Amino acid sequence: MVLDQLVGMIEQVALEHPEGFTLDVRNLELVKTGIAVAHAETQNQFGFGGLYTCVQHAIYNYGFVGGWRNEKGQMQYDSIRLFTSLPKAIKWGRKQGQIAIYDLDNGWEIIL
């Protein structure tokens, strides 16, 4: 599959889930469990170009992308690493300079 096509398919998922989603880019399945932590390298990515950057990063890293409509009404994206351990997620999130991580199981933002 060509990267442009993959990004287009993920953009469609984003339109269907503007409140937020985490997606496995390898099989296009929504992820509903784990603790999502964004990579510092993909901070502040918006729109199609930002999604393209995040998907490209995810392919060569952990394979997950997250997105949501921010307070300005823009779709914002990150390449994501998933954790099952909260202490490990917090440690890695701080290392990445994140201000928050997201618990997918409970739908909670965890401020760092």
N, C-alpha and C positions, 0 to 999 in steps of 0.2 A: 504494500500500500504506500502510495506517495504521501510525504509528510503534509502537503497542503490538503489532501483529502482527509487525512486523519484529524488535522486541526479543524477542518470544516465540520466533521462529524461530532467532535467534542464541543464545538461552538453550539451545535444544535442541542446537545445535552444541557449546556449552560442556559440557553433560552428556555428550556423546559423546567429548569431548577434554579431560577434567579436568586432564591433565598439561600442557596448554597449547595454545593455538591463536592464529593471527592470521588475520583474516577481512576480506575486502573487503565492506563493507556495501552496495555498489552492486549486486553480483551474487551475494552469499553464497558466494563461492568462497574456499576456504582458500588462504592465501598461504604458499609454502614457500621463498621466496628474498628476500634483502635483509637489511638491518639494521634492526630495530624499535626505535624510540625513543618513549617515552611523552611525552605532553603534560603539562606541569605542572598545567594546569587540571583534569585528570581524575585526579589522584593519589588514592589511597585510596578507590576505589569498589568496593563489595561488593554481592553479591546482585542481584536484579532491578532495584532502584532505581538502583544504581550502574551496571549495564549500560545502563539507559535513558539516564542522563546521558552515558555514553561514546558511545553510538550517536548521540544527538542532536548531540554535539560533532563526531563523525566525519563526519556528513552535511555539515556546514558547513565542514569543514577538509579533511583529506587522504583521508578515506574508509575508514580501517582501524581495527579494534578488535582488541585482544588480551585474552586471559584465561587464568587458570591457578588451580589450587587451591593456596592458600598454606599455610604451615606450621601454621596454626590450623584448616585444613580448610574455609576459606571460599573461595568463588569470588571472585576479585579481577579487576577489569577496568581497562583503559586505552584511551583514544583514542590511536592510533599514527600516527607518521609513519615512512615507510620510506625508507631510503637505500641506495645502491649503493656509496658511498664511505665507508670506515671513518673517515678523518679528519673528514669533514663530519658523520658521525653522532656522533662523540665530541664535537665542538664544539657541536652543537645539543643533545646530551644534557646537557652541562655547563650550557649556557644555561638548560635546563629544570629544573636542579637534580636531575637523576637520579643515582642511585648506581651504576646499571648499565644497559646496553643489551643487546640480544639478537641474535645472528647466526643468522638462520633457516637459512642454507645449511649451517652446521656444527653447529647445535644448542648453541652456546656462549653463556653469559652473559659479558659483558665488563664488568668492574668499572671504573668511572671514577675 
